Amino acid sequence: TNAIKCLDSQVKSVCAHSAGNHGTALAWAASKKNLECTIVCPLTAPKTKKKAMRDLGAHILEVEHAHRTAAVATLVKDTGATMIHPFDDDNTIAGQGSLGLEIFEQTEGHLDAILVPVSGGGMAAGISAALAELSPSTRIVLVEPKGKDLGQALAAHDREIAKMTTSVDQPLDTIADGMRSRLLGQRPWSLLQHLPQTAVLSVDNEAIVNAMITLFSTFKTCVEPSGATALAAVQATDPVTFHAAVGENAVNIAIIVCGGNIDIEPMLRAHYHHTQ
């Protein structure tokens, strides 16, 4: 929404690549401004996310994960659409940073640590930048899918360290479909690498599923895998590692739980057939 508000009044159409969450938000914001919207989705994007974007008026172009950036560049060249990047954009980051402001206000400034899911890094950078200004003692714990190796990249001050072992265009093998980017964007990286109070925790698929079960069974909240990663880190990380990340004396700890775009129908049908 913030990125759309910041556009020049002459812009008539927008585009982006997204597995669904950014695309849905962009489609909604574009509809409010009567802007044409095209979202480039990976072929593996959940049906429910694609439906949500279409229902909001967006055009969907499906491509292989590695071809997303090139497809958006072609759209911009051929149609004149303005690209709204899901994470490597200052206005997107600023908009997502409002989460940090809201949490700071809700906790009345008493926030020892916050666990934030990280993929391309837009939300993590926005929240971190807001809290670095409002509450510099708050520890930022970035939660990633196993295999991203962001902690190693930050320690080595090398955003592209993953290139040493794999193609950065190859998506992460994770159930968290909204977090398959191997690298942070340039802008999020430039913000996050300089924050002294930053730690990284990794979670595997089993931990993510267990967190989704907890959220559904205990809190009656249906959350997609990407949105459950922060809770997964709380539940699955060994106590020594966890307290080293949040701080030994941390009491007030927030976690970001975001995204309910999940294909619930296959799960319900599988459960139905299993019980017959």
VOMAR-825723 format. One record per residue (C-alpha): x, y, z; residue in three letters. Coordinates in steps of 0.001 Angstrom, whole numbers, always signed. Layout:
N
{px:X | py:Y | pz:Z | residuo:ALA}
...
! end
This chain:
276
{px:+0 | py:+0 | pz:+0 | residuo:THR}
{px:+2784 | py:+2437 | pz:+881 | residuo:ASN}
{px:+4615 | py:+1741 | pz:-2390 | residuo:ALA}
{px:+1413 | py:+2404 | pz:-4360 | residuo:ILE}
{px:+783 | py:+5651 | pz:-2439 | residuo:LYS}
{px:+4268 | py:+6831 | pz:-3372 | residuo:CYS}
{px:+3783 | py:+6347 | pz:-7124 | residuo:LEU}
{px:+3654 | py:+9222 | pz:-9565 | residuo:ASP}
{px:+97 | py:+10091 | pz:-10572 | residuo:SER}
{px:+952 | py:+9315 | pz:-14207 | residuo:GLN}
{px:+1479 | py:+5602 | pz:-13503 | residuo:VAL}
{px:-1299 | py:+3495 | pz:-15005 | residuo:LYS}
{px:-125 | py:-64 | pz:-14369 | residuo:SER}
{px:+2087 | py:-1974 | pz:-11955 | residuo:VAL}
{px:+3717 | py:-5389 | pz:-11877 | residuo:CYS}
{px:+5766 | py:-7577 | pz:-9563 | residuo:ALA}
{px:+6956 | py:-11103 | pz:-9027 | residuo:HIS}
{px:+5516 | py:-12876 | pz:-6020 | residuo:SER}
{px:+4621 | py:-16296 | pz:-4679 | residuo:ALA}
{px:+1382 | py:-14719 | pz:-3522 | residuo:GLY}
{px:+1503 | py:-12554 | pz:-405 | residuo:ASN}
{px:+3109 | py:-9444 | pz:-1889 | residuo:HIS}
{px:+1107 | py:-10012 | pz:-5052 | residuo:GLY}
{px:-2174 | py:-10099 | pz:-3146 | residuo:THR}
{px:-1321 | py:-6915 | pz:-1267 | residuo:ALA}
{px:-248 | py:-5194 | pz:-4488 | residuo:LEU}
{px:-3390 | py:-6336 | pz:-6324 | residuo:ALA}
{px:-5571 | py:-4957 | pz:-3514 | residuo:TRP}
{px:-3736 | py:-1620 | pz:-3373 | residuo:ALA}
{px:-3750 | py:-1302 | pz:-7179 | residuo:ALA}
{px:-7493 | py:-1950 | pz:-7299 | residuo:SER}
{px:-8066 | py:+953 | pz:-4909 | residuo:LYS}
{px:-6200 | py:+3244 | pz:-7298 | residuo:LYS}
{px:-7747 | py:+1756 | pz:-10477 | residuo:ASN}
{px:-4341 | py:+605 | pz:-11665 | residuo:LEU}
{px:-3815 | py:-2405 | pz:-13900 | residuo:GLU}
{px:-1810 | py:-5063 | pz:-12059 | residuo:CYS}
{px:+156 | py:-8062 | pz:-13330 | residuo:THR}
{px:+1815 | py:-10565 | pz:-11011 | residuo:ILE}
{px:+4491 | py:-13002 | pz:-12160 | residuo:VAL}
{px:+4095 | py:-16175 | pz:-10095 | residuo:CYS}
{px:+6280 | py:-19273 | pz:-9853 | residuo:PRO}
{px:+4566 | py:-22390 | pz:-11179 | residuo:LEU}
{px:+4634 | py:-23813 | pz:-7655 | residuo:THR}
{px:+2591 | py:-20981 | pz:-6108 | residuo:ALA}
{px:-445 | py:-22333 | pz:-4187 | residuo:PRO}
{px:-3769 | py:-22197 | pz:-6030 | residuo:LYS}
{px:-5380 | py:-20234 | pz:-3213 | residuo:THR}
{px:-2825 | py:-17435 | pz:-3579 | residuo:LYS}
{px:-3314 | py:-17218 | pz:-7334 | residuo:LYS}
{px:-7073 | py:-17176 | pz:-6884 | residuo:LYS}
{px:-6836 | py:-14397 | pz:-4310 | residuo:ALA}
{px:-4851 | py:-12233 | pz:-6722 | residuo:MET}
{px:-7200 | py:-12916 | pz:-9620 | residuo:ARG}
{px:-10210 | py:-12143 | pz:-7441 | residuo:ASP}
{px:-8668 | py:-8733 | pz:-6781 | residuo:LEU}
{px:-8337 | py:-8074 | pz:-10505 | residuo:GLY}
{px:-4700 | py:-8962 | pz:-11106 | residuo:ALA}
{px:-3443 | py:-10682 | pz:-14235 | residuo:HIS}
{px:-1332 | py:-13748 | pz:-13434 | residuo:ILE}
{px:+1675 | py:-14869 | pz:-15453 | residuo:LEU}
{px:+3136 | py:-18204 | pz:-14341 | residuo:GLU}
{px:+6810 | py:-18991 | pz:-14976 | residuo:VAL}
{px:+9599 | py:-21111 | pz:-13550 | residuo:GLU}
{px:+10979 | py:-19730 | pz:-10280 | residuo:HIS}
{px:+14336 | py:-18881 | pz:-11873 | residuo:ALA}
{px:+12645 | py:-16856 | pz:-14654 | residuo:HIS}
{px:+10631 | py:-14477 | pz:-12453 | residuo:ARG}
{px:+12972 | py:-11507 | pz:-12636 | residuo:THR}
{px:+13430 | py:-11770 | pz:-16403 | residuo:ALA}
{px:+9670 | py:-12058 | pz:-16922 | residuo:ALA}
{px:+9024 | py:-8893 | pz:-14912 | residuo:VAL}
{px:+11740 | py:-7034 | pz:-16825 | residuo:ALA}
{px:+10045 | py:-8031 | pz:-20082 | residuo:THR}
{px:+6686 | py:-6802 | pz:-18781 | residuo:LEU}
{px:+8173 | py:-3452 | pz:-17837 | residuo:VAL}
{px:+9804 | py:-3112 | pz:-21261 | residuo:LYS}
{px:+6779 | py:-4230 | pz:-23293 | residuo:ASP}
{px:+3943 | py:-2585 | pz:-21345 | residuo:THR}
{px:+5514 | py:+331 | pz:-19508 | residuo:GLY}
{px:+4267 | py:-1013 | pz:-16173 | residuo:ALA}
{px:+5989 | py:+145 | pz:-13009 | residuo:THR}
{px:+7725 | py:-2590 | pz:-11067 | residuo:MET}
{px:+6896 | py:-2783 | pz:-7341 | residuo:ILE}
{px:+9542 | py:-5078 | pz:-5914 | residuo:HIS}
{px:+8401 | py:-7389 | pz:-3097 | residuo:PRO}
{px:+11422 | py:-6638 | pz:-931 | residuo:PHE}
{px:+14146 | py:-4681 | pz:-2735 | residuo:ASP}
{px:+12298 | py:-1354 | pz:-2700 | residuo:ASP}
{px:+12609 | py:+1448 | pz:-158 | residuo:ASP}
{px:+8886 | py:+2229 | pz:-148 | residuo:ASN}
{px:+7944 | py:-1435 | pz:+291 | residuo:THR}
{px:+10411 | py:-1722 | pz:+3165 | residuo:ILE}
{px:+9078 | py:+1439 | pz:+4794 | residuo:ALA}
{px:+5511 | py:+182 | pz:+4559 | residuo:GLY}
{px:+6410 | py:-3152 | pz:+6112 | residuo:GLN}
{px:+8338 | py:-1306 | pz:+8801 | residuo:GLY}
{px:+5019 | py:-78 | pz:+10179 | residuo:SER}
{px:+4743 | py:-3530 | pz:+11795 | residuo:LEU}
{px:+7684 | py:-2632 | pz:+13991 | residuo:GLY}
{px:+6041 | py:+644 | pz:+14958 | residuo:LEU}
{px:+2758 | py:-1092 | pz:+15844 | residuo:GLU}
{px:+4474 | py:-3722 | pz:+17991 | residuo:ILE}
{px:+6545 | py:-1065 | pz:+19763 | residuo:PHE}
{px:+3386 | py:+856 | pz:+20580 | residuo:GLU}
{px:+1468 | py:-2246 | pz:+21684 | residuo:GLN}
{px:+4263 | py:-3283 | pz:+24039 | residuo:THR}
{px:+4643 | py:+303 | pz:+25248 | residuo:GLU}
{px:+8304 | py:+152 | pz:+24377 | residuo:GLY}
{px:+9043 | py:-2895 | pz:+26535 | residuo:HIS}
{px:+10342 | py:-5245 | pz:+23866 | residuo:LEU}
{px:+13436 | py:-7344 | pz:+24517 | residuo:ASP}
{px:+13433 | py:-9325 | pz:+21273 | residuo:ALA}
{px:+11392 | py:-9989 | pz:+18155 | residuo:ILE}
{px:+11458 | py:-13005 | pz:+15836 | residuo:LEU}
{px:+10848 | py:-12112 | pz:+12185 | residuo:VAL}
{px:+10556 | py:-14492 | pz:+9197 | residuo:PRO}
{px:+13031 | py:-13600 | pz:+6461 | residuo:VAL}
{px:+13076 | py:-14385 | pz:+2766 | residuo:SER}
{px:+14070 | py:-11485 | pz:+514 | residuo:GLY}
{px:+14293 | py:-9361 | pz:+3629 | residuo:GLY}
{px:+11841 | py:-6513 | pz:+3032 | residuo:GLY}
{px:+9713 | py:-7082 | pz:+6122 | residuo:MET}
{px:+12730 | py:-7933 | pz:+8269 | residuo:ALA}
{px:+14574 | py:-4806 | pz:+7134 | residuo:ALA}
{px:+11548 | py:-2578 | pz:+7672 | residuo:GLY}
{px:+10828 | py:-3874 | pz:+11165 | residuo:ILE}
{px:+14522 | py:-3791 | pz:+12085 | residuo:SER}
{px:+14973 | py:-233 | pz:+10849 | residuo:ALA}
{px:+11924 | py:+958 | pz:+12800 | residuo:ALA}
{px:+12998 | py:-741 | pz:+16023 | residuo:LEU}
{px:+16628 | py:+346 | pz:+15642 | residuo:ALA}
{px:+15314 | py:+3904 | pz:+15855 | residuo:GLU}
{px:+12600 | py:+3378 | pz:+18482 | residuo:LEU}
{px:+14119 | py:+655 | pz:+20655 | residuo:SER}
{px:+17802 | py:+74 | pz:+19843 | residuo:PRO}
{px:+18222 | py:-2473 | pz:+22650 | residuo:SER}
{px:+15625 | py:-4818 | pz:+21113 | residuo:THR}
{px:+17238 | py:-7909 | pz:+19616 | residuo:ARG}
{px:+16198 | py:-8786 | pz:+16068 | residuo:ILE}
{px:+16083 | py:-12541 | pz:+15444 | residuo:VAL}
{px:+15717 | py:-13433 | pz:+11776 | residuo:LEU}
{px:+14075 | py:-16812 | pz:+11159 | residuo:VAL}
{px:+14927 | py:-18561 | pz:+7909 | residuo:GLU}
{px:+14148 | py:-21913 | pz:+6285 | residuo:PRO}
{px:+16938 | py:-24420 | pz:+6697 | residuo:LYS}
{px:+19494 | py:-24107 | pz:+3907 | residuo:GLY}
{px:+19364 | py:-20339 | pz:+3429 | residuo:LYS}
{px:+22522 | py:-19843 | pz:+5524 | residuo:ASP}
{px:+21879 | py:-16157 | pz:+6190 | residuo:LEU}
{px:+23810 | py:-16303 | pz:+9457 | residuo:GLY}
{px:+26885 | py:-17436 | pz:+7571 | residuo:GLN}
{px:+26406 | py:-14663 | pz:+4996 | residuo:ALA}
{px:+26089 | py:-11972 | pz:+7692 | residuo:LEU}
{px:+29140 | py:-13276 | pz:+9544 | residuo:ALA}
{px:+31187 | py:-13247 | pz:+6355 | residuo:ALA}
{px:+29754 | py:-9889 | pz:+5203 | residuo:HIS}
{px:+29003 | py:-11567 | pz:+1883 | residuo:ASP}
{px:+25428 | py:-11391 | pz:+599 | residuo:ARG}
{px:+26112 | py:-13889 | pz:-2159 | residuo:GLU}
{px:+28012 | py:-16478 | pz:-145 | residuo:ILE}
{px:+25445 | py:-19077 | pz:-1215 | residuo:ALA}
{px:+26997 | py:-18976 | pz:-4706 | residuo:LYS}
{px:+29876 | py:-21026 | pz:-3327 | residuo:MET}
{px:+27675 | py:-24104 | pz:-2943 | residuo:THR}
{px:+24643 | py:-23712 | pz:-5218 | residuo:THR}
{px:+22915 | py:-21597 | pz:-7842 | residuo:SER}
{px:+21242 | py:-18624 | pz:-6178 | residuo:VAL}
{px:+18436 | py:-18910 | pz:-8746 | residuo:ASP}
{px:+17576 | py:-22360 | pz:-7424 | residuo:GLN}
{px:+14732 | py:-22008 | pz:-4908 | residuo:PRO}
{px:+15161 | py:-23301 | pz:-1379 | residuo:LEU}
{px:+13689 | py:-26733 | pz:-786 | residuo:ASP}
{px:+11199 | py:-25755 | pz:+1907 | residuo:THR}
{px:+7513 | py:-26123 | pz:+2659 | residuo:ILE}
{px:+7475 | py:-22361 | pz:+3233 | residuo:ALA}
{px:+6590 | py:-21411 | pz:-341 | residuo:ASP}
{px:+6784 | py:-17689 | pz:+410 | residuo:GLY}
{px:+10386 | py:-17969 | pz:+1605 | residuo:MET}
{px:+12238 | py:-19752 | pz:-1181 | residuo:ARG}
{px:+14569 | py:-16884 | pz:-2137 | residuo:SER}
{px:+18159 | py:-17766 | pz:-1290 | residuo:ARG}
{px:+19454 | py:-14192 | pz:-1129 | residuo:LEU}
{px:+18402 | py:-11009 | pz:+593 | residuo:LEU}
{px:+17718 | py:-8066 | pz:-1662 | residuo:GLY}
{px:+20431 | py:-5433 | pz:-1924 | residuo:GLN}
{px:+18490 | py:-2846 | pz:+111 | residuo:ARG}
{px:+17485 | py:-5198 | pz:+2937 | residuo:PRO}
{px:+21041 | py:-6507 | pz:+3060 | residuo:TRP}
{px:+22485 | py:-3005 | pz:+3375 | residuo:SER}
{px:+20216 | py:-2372 | pz:+6362 | residuo:LEU}
{px:+20431 | py:-5705 | pz:+8162 | residuo:LEU}
{px:+24184 | py:-6288 | pz:+7937 | residuo:GLN}
{px:+24907 | py:-3213 | pz:+10043 | residuo:HIS}
{px:+22550 | py:-3991 | pz:+12922 | residuo:LEU}
{px:+24531 | py:-5164 | pz:+15966 | residuo:PRO}
{px:+21556 | py:-6822 | pz:+17692 | residuo:GLN}
{px:+20806 | py:-9352 | pz:+14944 | residuo:THR}
{px:+20769 | py:-13148 | pz:+15222 | residuo:ALA}
{px:+19595 | py:-15876 | pz:+12842 | residuo:VAL}
{px:+17703 | py:-19087 | pz:+13606 | residuo:LEU}
{px:+16932 | py:-21804 | pz:+11042 | residuo:SER}
{px:+13905 | py:-24112 | pz:+10975 | residuo:VAL}
{px:+13195 | py:-27265 | pz:+8996 | residuo:ASP}
{px:+9939 | py:-28488 | pz:+7506 | residuo:ASN}
{px:+8977 | py:-30619 | pz:+10481 | residuo:GLU}
{px:+9338 | py:-27682 | pz:+12852 | residuo:ALA}
{px:+7230 | py:-25494 | pz:+10556 | residuo:ILE}
{px:+4437 | py:-28071 | pz:+10337 | residuo:VAL}
{px:+4445 | py:-28499 | pz:+14116 | residuo:ASN}
{px:+4116 | py:-24739 | pz:+14521 | residuo:ALA}
{px:+1196 | py:-24667 | pz:+12086 | residuo:MET}
{px:-482 | py:-27404 | pz:+14129 | residuo:ILE}
{px:+42 | py:-25416 | pz:+17336 | residuo:THR}
{px:-1411 | py:-22278 | pz:+15801 | residuo:LEU}
{px:-4437 | py:-24127 | pz:+14479 | residuo:PHE}
{px:-5152 | py:-26370 | pz:+17459 | residuo:SER}
{px:-4313 | py:-23972 | pz:+20288 | residuo:THR}
{px:-4977 | py:-20543 | pz:+18835 | residuo:PHE}
{px:-7572 | py:-21553 | pz:+16193 | residuo:LYS}
{px:-5549 | py:-19662 | pz:+13604 | residuo:THR}
{px:-4882 | py:-20995 | pz:+10111 | residuo:CYS}
{px:-1394 | py:-19873 | pz:+9095 | residuo:VAL}
{px:+603 | py:-20757 | pz:+6009 | residuo:GLU}
{px:+4067 | py:-22318 | pz:+6412 | residuo:PRO}
{px:+5992 | py:-19075 | pz:+5894 | residuo:SER}
{px:+3943 | py:-17341 | pz:+8562 | residuo:GLY}
{px:+4584 | py:-20101 | pz:+11085 | residuo:ALA}
{px:+8380 | py:-20044 | pz:+10915 | residuo:THR}
{px:+8897 | py:-17653 | pz:+13843 | residuo:ALA}
{px:+6836 | py:-19834 | pz:+16166 | residuo:LEU}
{px:+8666 | py:-22857 | pz:+14755 | residuo:ALA}
{px:+11921 | py:-21307 | pz:+15950 | residuo:ALA}
{px:+10476 | py:-20813 | pz:+19440 | residuo:VAL}
{px:+9286 | py:-24414 | pz:+19650 | residuo:GLN}
{px:+12162 | py:-26229 | pz:+17967 | residuo:ALA}
{px:+15351 | py:-24345 | pz:+18865 | residuo:THR}
{px:+17310 | py:-25751 | pz:+21793 | residuo:ASP}
{px:+17155 | py:-23496 | pz:+24884 | residuo:PRO}
{px:+20839 | py:-22538 | pz:+24884 | residuo:VAL}
{px:+20774 | py:-21411 | pz:+21243 | residuo:THR}
{px:+17428 | py:-19680 | pz:+21645 | residuo:PHE}
{px:+18461 | py:-17646 | pz:+24693 | residuo:HIS}
{px:+21734 | py:-16727 | pz:+23021 | residuo:ALA}
{px:+19677 | py:-15289 | pz:+20167 | residuo:ALA}
{px:+17036 | py:-13376 | pz:+22152 | residuo:VAL}
{px:+19225 | py:-12498 | pz:+25119 | residuo:GLY}
{px:+19668 | py:-14329 | pz:+28406 | residuo:GLU}
{px:+17429 | py:-11916 | pz:+30302 | residuo:ASN}
{px:+14762 | py:-11486 | pz:+27630 | residuo:ALA}
{px:+11218 | py:-11462 | pz:+29015 | residuo:VAL}
{px:+9084 | py:-9623 | pz:+26478 | residuo:ASN}
{px:+9500 | py:-11434 | pz:+23168 | residuo:ILE}
{px:+7334 | py:-10851 | pz:+20093 | residuo:ALA}
{px:+6969 | py:-13125 | pz:+17095 | residuo:ILE}
{px:+5646 | py:-12224 | pz:+13669 | residuo:ILE}
{px:+2909 | py:-14594 | pz:+12479 | residuo:VAL}
{px:+1756 | py:-13505 | pz:+9045 | residuo:CYS}
{px:+87 | py:-15060 | pz:+6028 | residuo:GLY}
{px:-2982 | py:-17268 | pz:+5969 | residuo:GLY}
{px:-2889 | py:-18080 | pz:+2262 | residuo:ASN}
{px:-2909 | py:-21840 | pz:+2409 | residuo:ILE}
{px:-4608 | py:-24452 | pz:+247 | residuo:ASP}
{px:-6848 | py:-25886 | pz:+2930 | residuo:ILE}
{px:-8965 | py:-28040 | pz:+580 | residuo:GLU}
{px:-6306 | py:-30729 | pz:-133 | residuo:PRO}
{px:-5644 | py:-31106 | pz:+3596 | residuo:MET}
{px:-9329 | py:-31447 | pz:+4427 | residuo:LEU}
{px:-9888 | py:-33968 | pz:+1644 | residuo:ARG}
{px:-6838 | py:-35961 | pz:+2722 | residuo:ALA}
{px:-8152 | py:-36002 | pz:+6291 | residuo:HIS}
{px:-11601 | py:-37054 | pz:+5078 | residuo:TYR}
{px:-10244 | py:-39968 | pz:+3045 | residuo:HIS}
{px:-7922 | py:-40998 | pz:+5864 | residuo:HIS}
{px:-10823 | py:-41280 | pz:+8299 | residuo:THR}
{px:-13065 | py:-43282 | pz:+5967 | residuo:GLN}
! end
